[in-house]
Amino acid sequence: MRDTLQRICETYFEKREVVKEVFKWENDSLVSVCASVLLNSGKSIDSTQLKACRQLLKDKTGVFSNFRQTMEAPFASMMAVADNAEEKLTKTLKYYEALKQQFWGSEYLVLAASILADSVAEWDVEKKAARAKTIYKLMKEEHPFLTSQEDSVSAVMLAMSDKPDDHALVQDAERAYQILKQTFSSGNDVQAASFVLALAEGDIQEKCAKMVSLYESLKNTGVKYGKYHELATLAALSILPMSVEDMVTDMVAVDTCLAERKPYSGIFGLDKKTRLMHAAMILSCEYAKSEDANIAAMVGTLAMIAAQQAAMCAVICASAAASSASAAN
């Protein structure tokens, strides 16, 4: 394993400990996504800082707010890495209200508002929110039964794109969807991956071919990547201008490193497919900051954000499903 990969794995586990100290009862998948947020910042965030952000969030939002529950730990982590935690919270709350003029309030919309708050000026937020709703409607026209609340995050990210033609953006995603469906069966998860590919520059067929090649190459090495909610994170990794061969080598190395430590080791550890998704998320963070790989900063940042938001959406989905099952019982 390259020294840089060894270091990022060690740092990732250190960040997990920081998150776990503050959010002792959160599930391990959510803790892992929060750790990646801290990891990517490059900042030395300790549990005291994270705890202070959690308290600030509690002070400024109600117990039933969508900023709490599943999103409490992730958003507190996002506040902790911001230059000014209180300003980050205030701005995101404001952007969330702007998005609520276009979408139903949800935990997904909190994530969308946070992404928007990091990238868009206040004078432009209503315009971006309106564009996101237009894109969402176009998505709904293509797939009325697949498109749901979680796709509001993808709609917002597409609305932030420099690509000016909304119809062309959605059509690119649809072409990706049709190509990927030849390999992957889960319609909703393929749709999520197609939105990630549509965000990146380049020929859509070539981007799909690279993602499928990455999936098949991993399988040929004996590492079977998941074909469901894990796909969007794999798509985010695949848009980076690294060779498939290098990605596979690094993915296997990071996966092996993760497998040796909790919460990935042992019978009761996170499953192999979740572990691989987290390996892809960590690699997206590593590649986004790489100086030697000659990666364009925008592409790297896009991949990193897309990988984190995809993993976070998967956690929110799982949490919602668990809550529904509990309520039914």
C-alpha positions as CSV (number, residue, x, y, z in Angstrom):
1,M,0.0,0.0,0.0
2,R,1.2,3.5,-0.9
3,D,2.2,5.6,2.1
4,T,-0.4,8.2,1.3
5,L,-3.2,5.6,1.4
6,Q,-1.9,4.2,4.7
7,R,-1.9,7.7,6.1
8,I,-5.4,8.5,4.9
9,C,-6.8,5.2,6.3
10,E,-5.2,5.9,9.7
11,T,-6.5,9.5,9.7
12,Y,-10.0,8.2,8.7
13,F,-10.0,5.9,11.8
14,E,-8.9,8.8,14.0
15,K,-11.8,10.9,12.7
16,R,-14.2,8.0,13.3
17,E,-13.1,8.1,17.0
18,V,-13.7,11.8,17.2
19,V,-17.2,11.4,15.8
20,K,-17.9,8.3,17.9
21,E,-16.9,10.1,21.1
22,V,-19.6,12.8,20.5
23,F,-22.3,10.6,18.9
24,K,-21.9,7.4,20.9
25,W,-25.2,5.8,19.8
26,E,-25.1,6.6,16.1
27,N,-24.9,3.7,13.6
28,D,-21.5,2.9,12.2
29,S,-22.4,3.8,8.6
30,L,-23.4,7.3,9.6
31,V,-20.3,7.7,11.8
32,S,-18.2,6.7,8.8
33,V,-19.8,9.4,6.5
34,C,-19.2,12.0,9.2
35,A,-15.6,10.9,9.5
36,S,-15.2,11.4,5.8
37,V,-16.5,15.0,6.2
38,L,-13.8,15.6,8.8
39,L,-11.2,13.8,6.8
40,N,-11.7,15.8,3.7
41,S,-11.4,19.1,5.5
42,G,-7.8,18.5,6.3
43,K,-8.5,20.3,9.6
44,S,-7.6,19.0,13.1
45,I,-11.1,18.8,14.5
46,D,-11.4,17.4,18.0
47,S,-14.4,16.1,20.0
48,T,-14.7,19.4,21.9
49,Q,-15.2,21.3,18.7
50,L,-17.7,18.8,17.4
51,K,-19.6,18.7,20.6
52,A,-19.9,22.5,20.6
53,C,-21.3,22.4,17.1
54,R,-23.8,19.8,18.2
55,Q,-24.9,22.0,21.1
56,L,-25.2,25.0,18.8
57,L,-27.4,23.0,16.4
58,K,-29.6,21.9,19.3
59,D,-29.9,25.5,20.5
60,K,-30.9,26.9,17.1
61,T,-33.3,24.1,16.0
62,G,-36.2,22.2,17.4
63,V,-36.1,18.6,18.4
64,F,-38.4,17.6,15.5
65,S,-36.4,19.7,12.9
66,N,-35.1,17.9,9.9
67,F,-31.7,19.2,11.0
68,R,-31.9,16.8,13.9
69,Q,-32.6,13.1,14.0
70,T,-30.5,11.4,11.2
71,M,-28.9,14.7,10.0
72,E,-27.7,15.9,13.4
73,A,-24.3,14.1,13.3
74,P,-23.6,14.8,9.6
75,F,-24.6,18.5,9.8
76,A,-22.7,19.0,13.1
77,S,-19.7,17.6,11.3
78,M,-20.2,20.0,8.4
79,M,-20.4,22.9,10.9
80,A,-17.2,21.8,12.6
81,V,-15.2,22.0,9.4
82,A,-16.6,25.3,8.3
83,D,-14.6,28.5,9.0
84,N,-17.4,29.8,11.1
85,A,-19.8,27.2,12.5
86,E,-22.6,29.6,13.5
87,E,-22.5,31.3,10.1
88,K,-22.6,27.9,8.4
89,L,-25.7,27.0,10.4
90,T,-27.5,30.4,9.8
91,K,-26.8,30.3,6.1
92,T,-27.9,26.7,5.7
93,L,-31.1,27.3,7.6
94,K,-31.8,30.3,5.3
95,Y,-31.0,28.2,2.2
96,Y,-33.2,25.4,3.5
97,E,-36.2,27.8,3.6
98,A,-35.5,28.9,0.1
99,L,-35.5,25.3,-1.1
100,K,-38.7,24.6,0.8
101,Q,-40.4,27.1,-1.5
102,Q,-39.8,24.5,-4.2
103,F,-39.6,21.1,-2.4
104,W,-41.1,19.3,0.6
105,G,-39.0,19.7,3.7
106,S,-36.9,16.6,4.4
107,E,-33.5,15.4,5.7
108,Y,-32.4,15.2,2.1
109,L,-33.2,18.9,1.7
110,V,-31.0,19.7,4.7
111,L,-28.1,18.0,2.8
112,A,-29.0,19.9,-0.4
113,A,-29.1,23.2,1.5
114,S,-25.7,22.5,3.1
115,I,-24.1,21.8,-0.3
116,L,-25.8,24.9,-1.7
117,A,-24.6,27.1,1.2
118,D,-21.0,26.1,0.5
119,S,-21.1,27.1,-3.1
120,V,-23.7,29.7,-3.9
121,A,-24.0,33.4,-2.9
122,E,-27.2,34.5,-1.0
123,W,-28.3,36.7,-3.9
124,D,-28.4,33.6,-6.2
125,V,-29.9,31.0,-4.0
126,E,-33.6,31.5,-5.0
127,K,-32.6,31.3,-8.7
128,K,-30.7,28.0,-8.0
129,A,-33.6,26.6,-6.0
130,A,-36.0,27.4,-8.9
131,R,-33.7,25.8,-11.4
132,A,-33.4,22.7,-9.1
133,K,-37.2,22.4,-9.1
134,T,-37.3,22.7,-13.0
135,I,-34.7,19.9,-13.2
136,Y,-36.5,17.8,-10.7
137,K,-39.7,18.1,-12.8
138,L,-37.8,16.9,-15.8
139,M,-36.5,14.0,-13.8
140,K,-40.0,13.2,-12.8
141,E,-41.2,13.2,-16.4
142,E,-38.6,10.6,-17.3
143,H,-39.1,8.4,-14.3
144,P,-42.3,9.3,-12.4
145,F,-42.1,6.3,-10.1
146,L,-38.4,6.3,-9.4
147,T,-38.0,10.0,-8.7
148,S,-38.5,10.8,-5.0
149,Q,-37.4,13.1,-2.2
150,E,-33.8,11.9,-2.2
151,D,-33.4,13.1,-5.8
152,S,-33.8,16.7,-4.6
153,V,-30.1,16.5,-3.6
154,S,-29.2,15.5,-7.2
155,A,-31.5,18.2,-8.6
156,V,-29.7,20.8,-6.5
157,M,-26.3,19.6,-7.5
158,L,-27.3,19.6,-11.2
159,A,-28.7,23.1,-10.7
160,M,-25.2,24.2,-9.6
161,S,-23.7,22.9,-12.8
162,D,-22.2,25.4,-15.3
163,K,-24.0,23.5,-18.0
164,P,-26.8,25.9,-19.1
165,D,-29.3,23.5,-20.7
166,D,-31.5,21.8,-18.1
167,H,-33.1,19.5,-20.7
168,A,-29.6,18.4,-22.0
169,L,-28.5,17.7,-18.4
170,V,-31.5,15.4,-17.7
171,Q,-31.1,13.8,-21.1
172,D,-27.5,13.0,-20.4
173,A,-28.6,11.4,-17.2
174,E,-31.3,9.4,-19.0
175,R,-28.8,8.2,-21.6
176,A,-26.5,7.1,-18.7
177,Y,-29.5,5.4,-17.1
178,Q,-30.3,3.4,-20.2
179,I,-26.6,2.3,-20.6
180,L,-26.1,1.4,-16.9
181,K,-29.3,-0.6,-16.8
182,Q,-27.7,-3.1,-19.1
183,T,-25.4,-4.0,-16.3
184,F,-27.2,-3.0,-13.1
185,S,-30.8,-3.9,-12.2
186,S,-31.9,-1.5,-9.5
187,G,-33.7,1.3,-11.2
188,N,-33.6,3.8,-8.4
189,D,-29.9,3.3,-7.6
190,V,-29.0,3.3,-11.3
191,Q,-30.8,6.6,-11.6
192,A,-28.8,8.1,-8.7
193,A,-25.6,7.0,-10.4
194,S,-26.7,8.5,-13.7
195,F,-27.1,11.9,-12.1
196,V,-23.5,11.8,-10.8
197,L,-22.2,11.0,-14.3
198,A,-24.3,13.7,-15.9
199,L,-22.7,16.3,-13.6
200,A,-19.2,15.6,-14.9
201,E,-17.7,16.7,-18.2
202,G,-17.1,14.3,-21.1
203,D,-19.0,11.9,-23.3
204,I,-21.7,10.1,-21.4
205,Q,-21.1,6.8,-23.1
206,E,-17.4,6.9,-22.2
207,K,-18.2,7.8,-18.6
208,C,-20.6,4.9,-18.3
209,A,-18.1,2.5,-19.9
210,K,-15.5,3.6,-17.3
211,M,-17.8,3.1,-14.4
212,V,-18.8,-0.4,-15.7
213,S,-15.1,-1.2,-16.3
214,L,-14.3,-0.2,-12.7
215,Y,-17.1,-2.4,-11.4
216,E,-16.1,-5.4,-13.6
217,S,-12.3,-5.0,-12.8
218,L,-13.0,-5.0,-9.1
219,K,-15.1,-8.2,-9.5
220,N,-12.3,-9.8,-11.5
221,T,-9.9,-9.2,-8.6
222,G,-12.3,-11.0,-6.3
223,V,-13.7,-7.8,-4.8
224,K,-17.5,-7.6,-5.5
225,Y,-18.9,-4.1,-5.3
226,G,-22.5,-3.6,-4.4
227,K,-25.1,-3.1,-7.2
228,Y,-27.7,-1.1,-5.2
229,H,-27.3,2.1,-3.1
230,E,-23.5,1.8,-3.4
231,L,-23.6,2.6,-7.1
232,A,-23.7,6.4,-6.9
233,T,-20.5,6.4,-4.8
234,L,-18.8,4.2,-7.4
235,A,-19.9,6.6,-10.1
236,A,-18.4,9.5,-8.2
237,L,-15.1,7.7,-8.0
238,S,-15.2,6.8,-11.7
239,I,-15.5,10.4,-12.9
240,L,-12.0,11.2,-11.7
241,P,-9.3,11.2,-14.3
242,M,-7.4,8.2,-12.9
243,S,-6.9,4.9,-14.7
244,V,-9.2,2.0,-13.9
245,E,-6.2,-0.1,-13.1
246,D,-4.9,2.4,-10.5
247,M,-8.3,2.8,-9.0
248,V,-8.7,-0.9,-8.6
249,T,-5.3,-1.3,-7.0
250,D,-6.0,1.5,-4.6
251,M,-9.5,0.4,-3.8
252,V,-8.3,-3.1,-2.9
253,A,-5.6,-1.6,-0.7
254,V,-8.0,0.6,1.2
255,D,-10.6,-2.1,1.5
256,T,-7.9,-4.5,3.0
257,C,-6.9,-1.8,5.4
258,L,-10.5,-1.2,6.5
259,A,-11.2,-4.9,6.9
260,E,-8.6,-5.1,9.7
261,R,-10.3,-2.6,12.0
262,K,-13.7,-2.1,13.7
263,P,-16.4,-1.5,12.6
264,Y,-15.5,-3.5,9.5
265,S,-13.9,-6.6,11.1
266,G,-15.6,-9.5,12.8
267,I,-18.9,-11.3,12.3
268,F,-21.0,-8.3,13.5
269,G,-19.0,-5.7,11.5
270,L,-20.3,-3.7,8.6
271,D,-20.8,-5.9,5.5
272,K,-18.3,-6.1,2.7
273,K,-20.3,-4.1,0.2
274,T,-20.7,-1.2,2.7
275,R,-17.0,-1.4,3.4
276,L,-16.2,-1.1,-0.3
277,M,-18.5,1.9,-0.6
278,H,-16.6,3.5,2.2
279,A,-13.3,2.7,0.6
280,A,-14.6,4.4,-2.6
281,M,-15.6,7.4,-0.5
282,I,-12.2,7.6,1.2
283,L,-10.4,7.3,-2.2
284,S,-12.6,10.2,-3.6
285,C,-11.3,12.3,-0.7
286,E,-7.7,11.2,-1.3
287,Y,-7.8,11.8,-5.1
288,A,-9.5,15.2,-4.7
289,K,-6.5,16.4,-2.8
290,S,-3.8,14.7,-4.9
291,E,-1.2,17.0,-6.4
292,D,0.6,14.2,-8.2
293,A,-2.4,12.8,-10.1
294,N,-2.8,16.1,-12.1
295,I,-6.5,16.1,-11.2
296,A,-8.5,19.3,-11.9
297,A,-9.6,20.8,-8.6
298,M,-13.2,21.1,-9.7
299,V,-13.5,17.5,-10.8
300,G,-11.9,16.3,-7.6
301,T,-14.2,18.4,-5.4
302,L,-17.3,17.3,-7.4
303,A,-16.4,13.6,-7.0
304,M,-15.7,14.0,-3.3
305,I,-19.0,15.8,-2.7
306,A,-21.0,13.4,-4.8
307,A,-19.4,10.4,-3.0
308,Q,-20.2,11.8,0.4
309,Q,-23.8,12.8,-0.5
310,A,-24.5,9.4,-2.1
311,A,-23.2,7.6,1.0
312,M,-25.2,10.0,3.2
313,C,-28.4,9.5,1.2
314,A,-28.0,5.7,1.6
315,V,-27.8,6.2,5.3
316,I,-30.9,8.4,5.4
317,C,-32.8,5.9,3.3
318,A,-31.8,3.0,5.6
319,S,-32.8,5.1,8.6
320,A,-36.2,5.9,7.1
321,A,-36.8,2.2,6.2
322,A,-35.9,1.2,9.8
323,S,-38.2,3.8,11.2
324,S,-41.1,2.6,9.0
325,A,-40.5,-1.0,10.0
326,S,-40.4,-0.1,13.6
327,A,-43.6,1.9,13.3
328,A,-45.3,-1.0,11.5
329,N,-44.4,-3.3,14.4
